[in-house]
Amino acid sequence: MAKVIRTDVATPYSKCLKCGVGTRSHVLEPAQYDEYTEEVITEESDDFAKEQWEEVETITKYALSDSAVVMCHKCWLKSKEVMCETLDKFYDSWMKSPQKSLRRIMSFTSAVKYYNYERSFSPSESIKVAELRKAAKMVVKGEIGEEE
């Protein structure tokens, strides 16, 4: 069975990743569905017909296979606040030596992307995250050496 993500339906309620309350406020990973086909009889002959016949239509159905990974707004805000504090605390040291802090930078920027924080960051915070990503790319490409 093929797994698909349905964009035509609302995200089903799931439990918050942190506190377990039922929500669909912040979707971190969309729900996945198994797609299958089923034959449905649309018309058929009556019981007294000389020749029995039926018309069958093939339809596509979906069954929920993996629930969505969601976070309630309250936990999302707390987590965002921690990320903002981390950015403020470590930004200067990370930018001073990005090659030494590459793992922390990559972990931080991937978390920002996963939790979709950038859309609610202030412009200055968004610029800092973009600069961290740029510095990490430069380290990975070898454009920033060990000691400059």
CNS distance restraints for C-alpha pairs under 8 A (distance, minus, plus):
assign (resid   1 and name CA) (resid  34 and name CA) 5.93 0.50 0.50
assign (resid   1 and name CA) (resid  35 and name CA) 6.13 0.50 0.50
assign (resid   1 and name CA) (resid  36 and name CA) 6.60 0.50 0.50
assign (resid   2 and name CA) (resid  34 and name CA) 5.72 0.50 0.50
assign (resid   2 and name CA) (resid  35 and name CA) 5.65 0.50 0.50
assign (resid   2 and name CA) (resid  36 and name CA) 7.82 0.50 0.50
assign (resid   3 and name CA) (resid  32 and name CA) 6.10 0.50 0.50
assign (resid   3 and name CA) (resid  33 and name CA) 5.37 0.50 0.50
assign (resid   3 and name CA) (resid  34 and name CA) 4.69 0.50 0.50
assign (resid   3 and name CA) (resid  35 and name CA) 6.31 0.50 0.50
assign (resid   3 and name CA) (resid  65 and name CA) 7.92 0.50 0.50
assign (resid   4 and name CA) (resid  32 and name CA) 5.56 0.50 0.50
assign (resid   4 and name CA) (resid  33 and name CA) 5.27 0.50 0.50
assign (resid   4 and name CA) (resid  34 and name CA) 6.42 0.50 0.50
assign (resid   4 and name CA) (resid  35 and name CA) 6.87 0.50 0.50
assign (resid   5 and name CA) (resid  30 and name CA) 6.79 0.50 0.50
assign (resid   5 and name CA) (resid  31 and name CA) 6.35 0.50 0.50
assign (resid   5 and name CA) (resid  32 and name CA) 4.96 0.50 0.50
assign (resid   5 and name CA) (resid  33 and name CA) 6.23 0.50 0.50
assign (resid   6 and name CA) (resid  31 and name CA) 7.77 0.50 0.50
assign (resid   6 and name CA) (resid  32 and name CA) 7.37 0.50 0.50
assign (resid   6 and name CA) (resid  33 and name CA) 7.38 0.50 0.50
assign (resid  11 and name CA) (resid  24 and name CA) 6.52 0.50 0.50
assign (resid  11 and name CA) (resid  27 and name CA) 7.80 0.50 0.50
assign (resid  11 and name CA) (resid  30 and name CA) 7.00 0.50 0.50
assign (resid  11 and name CA) (resid  31 and name CA) 6.84 0.50 0.50
assign (resid  11 and name CA) (resid  68 and name CA) 7.07 0.50 0.50
assign (resid  12 and name CA) (resid  24 and name CA) 6.82 0.50 0.50
assign (resid  12 and name CA) (resid  31 and name CA) 7.54 0.50 0.50
assign (resid  12 and name CA) (resid  67 and name CA) 7.63 0.50 0.50
assign (resid  12 and name CA) (resid  68 and name CA) 7.10 0.50 0.50
assign (resid  13 and name CA) (resid  22 and name CA) 6.08 0.50 0.50
assign (resid  13 and name CA) (resid  23 and name CA) 5.27 0.50 0.50
assign (resid  13 and name CA) (resid  24 and name CA) 5.15 0.50 0.50
assign (resid  13 and name CA) (resid  68 and name CA) 7.83 0.50 0.50
assign (resid  14 and name CA) (resid  22 and name CA) 5.40 0.50 0.50
assign (resid  14 and name CA) (resid  23 and name CA) 5.67 0.50 0.50
assign (resid  14 and name CA) (resid  24 and name CA) 6.35 0.50 0.50
assign (resid  14 and name CA) (resid  67 and name CA) 6.77 0.50 0.50
assign (resid  14 and name CA) (resid  68 and name CA) 6.35 0.50 0.50
assign (resid  14 and name CA) (resid  69 and name CA) 7.02 0.50 0.50
assign (resid  14 and name CA) (resid  70 and name CA) 6.44 0.50 0.50
assign (resid  15 and name CA) (resid  19 and name CA) 7.86 0.50 0.50
assign (resid  15 and name CA) (resid  20 and name CA) 4.69 0.50 0.50
assign (resid  15 and name CA) (resid  21 and name CA) 5.23 0.50 0.50
assign (resid  15 and name CA) (resid  22 and name CA) 4.49 0.50 0.50
assign (resid  15 and name CA) (resid  23 and name CA) 6.07 0.50 0.50
assign (resid  15 and name CA) (resid  69 and name CA) 7.77 0.50 0.50
assign (resid  15 and name CA) (resid  70 and name CA) 6.72 0.50 0.50
assign (resid  15 and name CA) (resid  71 and name CA) 7.54 0.50 0.50
assign (resid  16 and name CA) (resid  20 and name CA) 4.41 0.50 0.50
assign (resid  16 and name CA) (resid  21 and name CA) 5.27 0.50 0.50
assign (resid  16 and name CA) (resid  22 and name CA) 6.17 0.50 0.50
assign (resid  16 and name CA) (resid  23 and name CA) 6.27 0.50 0.50
assign (resid  16 and name CA) (resid  69 and name CA) 7.52 0.50 0.50
assign (resid  16 and name CA) (resid  70 and name CA) 5.34 0.50 0.50
assign (resid  16 and name CA) (resid  71 and name CA) 4.38 0.50 0.50
assign (resid  16 and name CA) (resid  72 and name CA) 5.54 0.50 0.50
assign (resid  17 and name CA) (resid  69 and name CA) 6.78 0.50 0.50
assign (resid  17 and name CA) (resid  70 and name CA) 6.02 0.50 0.50
assign (resid  17 and name CA) (resid  71 and name CA) 5.35 0.50 0.50
assign (resid  17 and name CA) (resid  72 and name CA) 8.00 0.50 0.50
assign (resid  18 and name CA) (resid  71 and name CA) 6.88 0.50 0.50
assign (resid  18 and name CA) (resid  75 and name CA) 6.67 0.50 0.50
assign (resid  19 and name CA) (resid  75 and name CA) 7.35 0.50 0.50
assign (resid  21 and name CA) (resid  72 and name CA) 7.28 0.50 0.50
assign (resid  22 and name CA) (resid  72 and name CA) 7.86 0.50 0.50
assign (resid  23 and name CA) (resid  70 and name CA) 6.95 0.50 0.50
assign (resid  23 and name CA) (resid  71 and name CA) 7.00 0.50 0.50
assign (resid  23 and name CA) (resid  72 and name CA) 5.75 0.50 0.50
assign (resid  24 and name CA) (resid  70 and name CA) 5.83 0.50 0.50
assign (resid  24 and name CA) (resid  71 and name CA) 7.06 0.50 0.50
assign (resid  24 and name CA) (resid  72 and name CA) 6.96 0.50 0.50
assign (resid  25 and name CA) (resid  70 and name CA) 6.92 0.50 0.50
assign (resid  25 and name CA) (resid  71 and name CA) 6.43 0.50 0.50
assign (resid  25 and name CA) (resid  72 and name CA) 5.42 0.50 0.50
assign (resid  25 and name CA) (resid  73 and name CA) 6.03 0.50 0.50
assign (resid  26 and name CA) (resid  70 and name CA) 5.48 0.50 0.50
assign (resid  26 and name CA) (resid  71 and name CA) 5.18 0.50 0.50
assign (resid  26 and name CA) (resid  72 and name CA) 6.25 0.50 0.50
assign (resid  26 and name CA) (resid  73 and name CA) 6.70 0.50 0.50
assign (resid  26 and name CA) (resid  76 and name CA) 7.54 0.50 0.50
assign (resid  27 and name CA) (resid  68 and name CA) 6.93 0.50 0.50
assign (resid  27 and name CA) (resid  69 and name CA) 6.15 0.50 0.50
assign (resid  27 and name CA) (resid  70 and name CA) 4.53 0.50 0.50
assign (resid  27 and name CA) (resid  71 and name CA) 6.65 0.50 0.50
assign (resid  28 and name CA) (resid  68 and name CA) 7.54 0.50 0.50
assign (resid  28 and name CA) (resid  69 and name CA) 5.42 0.50 0.50
assign (resid  28 and name CA) (resid  70 and name CA) 5.39 0.50 0.50
assign (resid  28 and name CA) (resid  71 and name CA) 7.24 0.50 0.50
assign (resid  28 and name CA) (resid 114 and name CA) 6.46 0.50 0.50
assign (resid  28 and name CA) (resid 115 and name CA) 6.09 0.50 0.50
assign (resid  28 and name CA) (resid 116 and name CA) 7.82 0.50 0.50
assign (resid  29 and name CA) (resid  68 and name CA) 5.58 0.50 0.50
assign (resid  29 and name CA) (resid  69 and name CA) 4.92 0.50 0.50
assign (resid  29 and name CA) (resid  70 and name CA) 6.99 0.50 0.50
assign (resid  30 and name CA) (resid  67 and name CA) 7.52 0.50 0.50
assign (resid  30 and name CA) (resid  68 and name CA) 4.68 0.50 0.50
assign (resid  30 and name CA) (resid  69 and name CA) 6.56 0.50 0.50
assign (resid  31 and name CA) (resid  64 and name CA) 7.34 0.50 0.50
assign (resid  31 and name CA) (resid  65 and name CA) 7.76 0.50 0.50
assign (resid  31 and name CA) (resid  66 and name CA) 5.61 0.50 0.50
assign (resid  31 and name CA) (resid  67 and name CA) 4.72 0.50 0.50
assign (resid  31 and name CA) (resid  68 and name CA) 3.91 0.50 0.50
assign (resid  31 and name CA) (resid  69 and name CA) 7.34 0.50 0.50
assign (resid  32 and name CA) (resid  64 and name CA) 6.24 0.50 0.50
assign (resid  32 and name CA) (resid  65 and name CA) 5.77 0.50 0.50
assign (resid  32 and name CA) (resid  66 and name CA) 4.99 0.50 0.50
assign (resid  32 and name CA) (resid  67 and name CA) 6.61 0.50 0.50
assign (resid  32 and name CA) (resid  68 and name CA) 7.29 0.50 0.50
assign (resid  33 and name CA) (resid  62 and name CA) 5.83 0.50 0.50
assign (resid  33 and name CA) (resid  63 and name CA) 5.29 0.50 0.50
assign (resid  33 and name CA) (resid  64 and name CA) 4.40 0.50 0.50
assign (resid  33 and name CA) (resid  65 and name CA) 5.02 0.50 0.50
assign (resid  33 and name CA) (resid  66 and name CA) 6.72 0.50 0.50
assign (resid  34 and name CA) (resid  62 and name CA) 5.54 0.50 0.50
assign (resid  34 and name CA) (resid  63 and name CA) 5.16 0.50 0.50
assign (resid  34 and name CA) (resid  64 and name CA) 6.31 0.50 0.50
assign (resid  34 and name CA) (resid  65 and name CA) 5.90 0.50 0.50
assign (resid  35 and name CA) (resid  60 and name CA) 6.91 0.50 0.50
assign (resid  35 and name CA) (resid  61 and name CA) 5.93 0.50 0.50
assign (resid  35 and name CA) (resid  62 and name CA) 4.72 0.50 0.50
assign (resid  35 and name CA) (resid  63 and name CA) 6.68 0.50 0.50
assign (resid  36 and name CA) (resid  60 and name CA) 5.75 0.50 0.50
assign (resid  36 and name CA) (resid  61 and name CA) 5.43 0.50 0.50
assign (resid  36 and name CA) (resid  62 and name CA) 6.31 0.50 0.50
assign (resid  37 and name CA) (resid  58 and name CA) 6.49 0.50 0.50
assign (resid  37 and name CA) (resid  59 and name CA) 5.52 0.50 0.50
assign (resid  37 and name CA) (resid  60 and name CA) 4.40 0.50 0.50
assign (resid  37 and name CA) (resid  61 and name CA) 5.86 0.50 0.50
assign (resid  38 and name CA) (resid  58 and name CA) 5.61 0.50 0.50
assign (resid  38 and name CA) (resid  59 and name CA) 5.47 0.50 0.50
assign (resid  38 and name CA) (resid  60 and name CA) 6.39 0.50 0.50
assign (resid  38 and name CA) (resid  61 and name CA) 7.09 0.50 0.50
assign (resid  39 and name CA) (resid  56 and name CA) 6.17 0.50 0.50
assign (resid  39 and name CA) (resid  57 and name CA) 5.57 0.50 0.50
assign (resid  39 and name CA) (resid  58 and name CA) 4.40 0.50 0.50
assign (resid  39 and name CA) (resid  59 and name CA) 6.27 0.50 0.50
assign (resid  40 and name CA) (resid  56 and name CA) 5.52 0.50 0.50
assign (resid  40 and name CA) (resid  57 and name CA) 5.32 0.50 0.50
assign (resid  40 and name CA) (resid  58 and name CA) 6.26 0.50 0.50
assign (resid  40 and name CA) (resid  59 and name CA) 7.23 0.50 0.50
assign (resid  41 and name CA) (resid  54 and name CA) 6.77 0.50 0.50
assign (resid  41 and name CA) (resid  55 and name CA) 5.83 0.50 0.50
assign (resid  41 and name CA) (resid  56 and name CA) 4.46 0.50 0.50
assign (resid  41 and name CA) (resid  57 and name CA) 6.33 0.50 0.50
assign (resid  42 and name CA) (resid  54 and name CA) 7.56 0.50 0.50
assign (resid  42 and name CA) (resid  55 and name CA) 5.64 0.50 0.50
assign (resid  42 and name CA) (resid  56 and name CA) 5.69 0.50 0.50
assign (resid  42 and name CA) (resid  57 and name CA) 6.49 0.50 0.50
assign (resid  43 and name CA) (resid  54 and name CA) 5.54 0.50 0.50
assign (resid  43 and name CA) (resid  55 and name CA) 5.07 0.50 0.50
assign (resid  43 and name CA) (resid  56 and name CA) 7.27 0.50 0.50
assign (resid  44 and name CA) (resid  52 and name CA) 7.65 0.50 0.50
assign (resid  44 and name CA) (resid  53 and name CA) 5.63 0.50 0.50
assign (resid  44 and name CA) (resid  54 and name CA) 3.93 0.50 0.50
assign (resid  44 and name CA) (resid  55 and name CA) 6.13 0.50 0.50
assign (resid  45 and name CA) (resid  49 and name CA) 6.31 0.50 0.50
assign (resid  45 and name CA) (resid  51 and name CA) 7.84 0.50 0.50
assign (resid  45 and name CA) (resid  52 and name CA) 5.62 0.50 0.50
assign (resid  45 and name CA) (resid  53 and name CA) 5.32 0.50 0.50
assign (resid  45 and name CA) (resid  54 and name CA) 6.18 0.50 0.50
assign (resid  46 and name CA) (resid  52 and name CA) 7.62 0.50 0.50
assign (resid  47 and name CA) (resid  52 and name CA) 7.84 0.50 0.50
assign (resid  71 and name CA) (resid  75 and name CA) 6.59 0.50 0.50
assign (resid  71 and name CA) (resid  76 and name CA) 6.14 0.50 0.50
assign (resid  72 and name CA) (resid  76 and name CA) 6.09 0.50 0.50
assign (resid  73 and name CA) (resid  77 and name CA) 6.04 0.50 0.50
assign (resid  74 and name CA) (resid  78 and name CA) 6.44 0.50 0.50
assign (resid  75 and name CA) (resid  79 and name CA) 6.06 0.50 0.50
assign (resid  76 and name CA) (resid  80 and name CA) 6.02 0.50 0.50
assign (resid  76 and name CA) (resid 115 and name CA) 7.92 0.50 0.50
assign (resid  77 and name CA) (resid  81 and name CA) 6.12 0.50 0.50
assign (resid  78 and name CA) (resid  82 and name CA) 6.42 0.50 0.50
assign (resid  79 and name CA) (resid  83 and name CA) 6.32 0.50 0.50
assign (resid  80 and name CA) (resid  84 and name CA) 6.18 0.50 0.50
assign (resid  80 and name CA) (resid 117 and name CA) 6.56 0.50 0.50
assign (resid  81 and name CA) (resid  85 and name CA) 6.21 0.50 0.50
assign (resid  82 and name CA) (resid  86 and name CA) 6.12 0.50 0.50
assign (resid  83 and name CA) (resid  87 and name CA) 6.12 0.50 0.50
assign (resid  83 and name CA) (resid 108 and name CA) 7.98 0.50 0.50
assign (resid  83 and name CA) (resid 112 and name CA) 7.83 0.50 0.50
assign (resid  84 and name CA) (resid  88 and name CA) 6.21 0.50 0.50
assign (resid  84 and name CA) (resid 125 and name CA) 7.72 0.50 0.50
assign (resid  85 and name CA) (resid  89 and name CA) 6.03 0.50 0.50
assign (resid  86 and name CA) (resid  90 and name CA) 5.98 0.50 0.50
assign (resid  86 and name CA) (resid  91 and name CA) 7.84 0.50 0.50
assign (resid  87 and name CA) (resid  91 and name CA) 5.30 0.50 0.50
assign (resid  87 and name CA) (resid 125 and name CA) 7.86 0.50 0.50
assign (resid  90 and name CA) (resid  94 and name CA) 5.98 0.50 0.50
assign (resid  91 and name CA) (resid  95 and name CA) 6.10 0.50 0.50
assign (resid  91 and name CA) (resid 128 and name CA) 7.54 0.50 0.50
assign (resid  92 and name CA) (resid  96 and name CA) 6.04 0.50 0.50
assign (resid  93 and name CA) (resid  97 and name CA) 6.49 0.50 0.50
assign (resid  94 and name CA) (resid  98 and name CA) 5.12 0.50 0.50
assign (resid  94 and name CA) (resid 100 and name CA) 7.91 0.50 0.50
assign (resid  94 and name CA) (resid 101 and name CA) 5.69 0.50 0.50
assign (resid  94 and name CA) (resid 105 and name CA) 7.15 0.50 0.50
assign (resid  94 and name CA) (resid 132 and name CA) 7.83 0.50 0.50
assign (resid  95 and name CA) (resid 132 and name CA) 7.01 0.50 0.50
assign (resid  95 and name CA) (resid 135 and name CA) 7.34 0.50 0.50
assign (resid  97 and name CA) (resid 101 and name CA) 6.58 0.50 0.50
assign (resid  98 and name CA) (resid 102 and name CA) 5.57 0.50 0.50
assign (resid  98 and name CA) (resid 105 and name CA) 7.66 0.50 0.50
assign (resid  98 and name CA) (resid 135 and name CA) 6.43 0.50 0.50
assign (resid  98 and name CA) (resid 136 and name CA) 6.61 0.50 0.50
assign (resid  98 and name CA) (resid 139 and name CA) 7.09 0.50 0.50
assign (resid  99 and name CA) (resid 136 and name CA) 7.64 0.50 0.50
assign (resid  99 and name CA) (resid 139 and name CA) 5.88 0.50 0.50
assign (resid  99 and name CA) (resid 144 and name CA) 7.41 0.50 0.50
assign (resid  99 and name CA) (resid 145 and name CA) 7.65 0.50 0.50
assign (resid  99 and name CA) (resid 146 and name CA) 6.61 0.50 0.50
assign (resid 101 and name CA) (resid 105 and name CA) 6.08 0.50 0.50
assign (resid 102 and name CA) (resid 106 and name CA) 6.01 0.50 0.50
assign (resid 102 and name CA) (resid 136 and name CA) 6.21 0.50 0.50
assign (resid 102 and name CA) (resid 139 and name CA) 7.67 0.50 0.50
assign (resid 103 and name CA) (resid 107 and name CA) 6.01 0.50 0.50
assign (resid 104 and name CA) (resid 108 and name CA) 5.97 0.50 0.50
assign (resid 105 and name CA) (resid 109 and name CA) 6.07 0.50 0.50
assign (resid 105 and name CA) (resid 132 and name CA) 6.70 0.50 0.50
assign (resid 105 and name CA) (resid 133 and name CA) 7.65 0.50 0.50
assign (resid 105 and name CA) (resid 136 and name CA) 6.95 0.50 0.50
assign (resid 106 and name CA) (resid 110 and name CA) 6.00 0.50 0.50
assign (resid 106 and name CA) (resid 133 and name CA) 7.68 0.50 0.50
assign (resid 106 and name CA) (resid 136 and name CA) 7.04 0.50 0.50
assign (resid 107 and name CA) (resid 111 and name CA) 6.17 0.50 0.50
assign (resid 108 and name CA) (resid 112 and name CA) 6.27 0.50 0.50
assign (resid 109 and name CA) (resid 113 and name CA) 6.29 0.50 0.50
assign (resid 109 and name CA) (resid 129 and name CA) 6.91 0.50 0.50
assign (resid 109 and name CA) (resid 132 and name CA) 7.64 0.50 0.50
assign (resid 109 and name CA) (resid 133 and name CA) 6.84 0.50 0.50
assign (resid 110 and name CA) (resid 114 and name CA) 6.02 0.50 0.50
assign (resid 111 and name CA) (resid 115 and name CA) 6.00 0.50 0.50
assign (resid 112 and name CA) (resid 116 and name CA) 5.82 0.50 0.50
assign (resid 112 and name CA) (resid 117 and name CA) 5.32 0.50 0.50
assign (resid 112 and name CA) (resid 118 and name CA) 6.55 0.50 0.50
assign (resid 113 and name CA) (resid 117 and name CA) 6.72 0.50 0.50
assign (resid 113 and name CA) (resid 118 and name CA) 7.21 0.50 0.50
assign (resid 117 and name CA) (resid 121 and name CA) 6.35 0.50 0.50
assign (resid 118 and name CA) (resid 126 and name CA) 6.19 0.50 0.50
assign (resid 121 and name CA) (resid 125 and name CA) 5.72 0.50 0.50
assign (resid 121 and name CA) (resid 126 and name CA) 5.85 0.50 0.50
assign (resid 122 and name CA) (resid 126 and name CA) 6.23 0.50 0.50
assign (resid 123 and name CA) (resid 127 and name CA) 6.21 0.50 0.50
assign (resid 124 and name CA) (resid 128 and name CA) 6.30 0.50 0.50
assign (resid 125 and name CA) (resid 129 and name CA) 6.28 0.50 0.50
assign (resid 126 and name CA) (resid 130 and name CA) 6.19 0.50 0.50
assign (resid 127 and name CA) (resid 131 and name CA) 6.14 0.50 0.50
assign (resid 128 and name CA) (resid 132 and name CA) 6.19 0.50 0.50
assign (resid 129 and name CA) (resid 133 and name CA) 6.25 0.50 0.50
assign (resid 130 and name CA) (resid 134 and name CA) 6.19 0.50 0.50
assign (resid 131 and name CA) (resid 135 and name CA) 6.09 0.50 0.50
assign (resid 132 and name CA) (resid 136 and name CA) 6.12 0.50 0.50
assign (resid 133 and name CA) (resid 137 and name CA) 6.19 0.50 0.50
assign (resid 134 and name CA) (resid 138 and name CA) 6.23 0.50 0.50
assign (resid 135 and name CA) (resid 139 and name CA) 6.28 0.50 0.50
assign (resid 136 and name CA) (resid 140 and name CA) 6.21 0.50 0.50
assign (resid 137 and name CA) (resid 141 and name CA) 6.07 0.50 0.50
assign (resid 138 and name CA) (resid 142 and name CA) 6.06 0.50 0.50
assign (resid 138 and name CA) (resid 143 and name CA) 5.00 0.50 0.50
assign (resid 138 and name CA) (resid 144 and name CA) 5.85 0.50 0.50
assign (resid 139 and name CA) (resid 143 and name CA) 5.87 0.50 0.50
assign (resid 139 and name CA) (resid 144 and name CA) 5.07 0.50 0.50
assign (resid 139 and name CA) (resid 145 and name CA) 7.27 0.50 0.50
assign (resid 144 and name CA) (resid 148 and name CA) 7.48 0.50 0.50
